[in-house]
Amino acid sequence: MDGTLDIEYAPGVVVIVLRGEHDLSTQPRLQATIDEALSAGMSVVVDLSAVEFIDSTVLSSILHGHKRATNGDDGREQGLAVVASPGARFVARMLSLVHIDDHVGIHLSQDSAVVSLQRASEPAEVVYEQG
């Protein structure tokens, strides 16, 4: 089965849902979608919960996107997170083998990933003491 890529939106977050098999043939679209979202100032969730196969080019795009999101020069708070369901053993194994979780937040659900990125982009509350 060829891979498909669907785009969903939440406030401040673009969710990229991959289904099927993803490799060098689908990687350019994934990379372009991640880059477009980050250029628009959005955070990104890459949902791998319906993926049957990914290769190193897909992992590279995720890591590249994470690096770009966290090293932005424009002062915007952005992030990139991944959804990997426990049932997707191949994907979980790939993520584990390359220690991607050392760099990118891995979540068990799309909702968890979205909320995590939304909270991270909220401005910190400043408390002033009167004295």
N, C-alpha and C positions, 0 to 999 in steps of 0.2 A: 504494500500500500504506500503510495506517495504521501508525503507529508503535507498537511495544510496548516495555515497560520491564520488565526482569527484575532481581531483586535477588539477589545472591550475597553470601556472607560469608567473610571471612578474619579471623584474630585482629586485633582492633582496627580493622578496615576493612570498610566496606560498599561493595560493588561494584555500581554501577548500570549495567546493560547495555542500551543503546538499540539497537533494530533498526528499520529502515524509515525512514519520514518523520516528522520531529518539527518542530512549529511551535506556534503559539499554542494549538492544541487539546490538545496533550500537555504543554505547559510547566507548568501548575499541578501535575500529578502529579509531574513531575521536581522542581520546587521543593519540594514538600511532602516528598518522599523525602529530598532533600538535607538539609532542615531537621530532619527527624526523626532522621536519623543523627547530625548534629552535636549536636543536643540530648541524644542518648544518649551523647555523648563519643567517638564514633567518627570516624575519618577517612573520606574518601569518594574513590572512584575512579569517574569517569564514563567508561564505555567506549563510544566512538563508532565503533569499528572496523567495525560492521555497519550503520551509518547510511547511508541513501541521500540524505537531505536534512535540513538543520537551518536554522532561521532565527535572526534576532537575538534572539528571546525565549529560545531555548535557551542561546545564548551568554551572555545576561544572567543567567540562572539559575546558570550555571557560575561566572561572575565574582562574583555575589552570594554564592554558597556559599564560594568561595575567600576572599573578604573576611571573611565570618563565621568561617571556620575559623581564619584567621590573626590575627584581632583579638578572640579570645575573652577574656572577663573572668574566667573561672573558673580560669585557670592551667593548664588541660589543654593538652597539645601535640596539636593536630589539624592536618590538612592536607587539601587537595583536589588531585587529579591527574586528568589526562585521558589516555585511550588513543586514539590515532588511527593506524590502520595506513596505510602508504604507498600501499596500493591504493585507499584511499577518497579519491580526488582532490578531490572536491567539499568534503569535510569539511576536508581539509588546506588547501585554498585559503581556505575561510572562516576558519579559525583564523589563517592567515597574514595575511589582509587586515585583520583587526582586532587583530593583534599580541597575541593572547591568550597566546602563549608568553612574553611579557614579564612575565606575572603568574602563570601557572599552569604547573606542570610537565607537559610533554607526553611521553608514553612510547609506544614502538612495540608494547609488549605489556602485557597485564594483569598478568602476574607482576612485571614490572619496576616498574610503578606501585605495586603493593601492597607490595613489598619496600622501595621508596623511602619510602613513608609509614610503614611499620613501623619502619624505622631512624630516621627523623626523630623519632618519638615516644619512642624509647628514652632514658632519662635519661643525661645525659653522665657519663662516668666521671671521678671526681675523684681526682687523684693528689696525695698529700701528701708533701713531701720532709721527711726527718728531718734536722735539722741542728743 
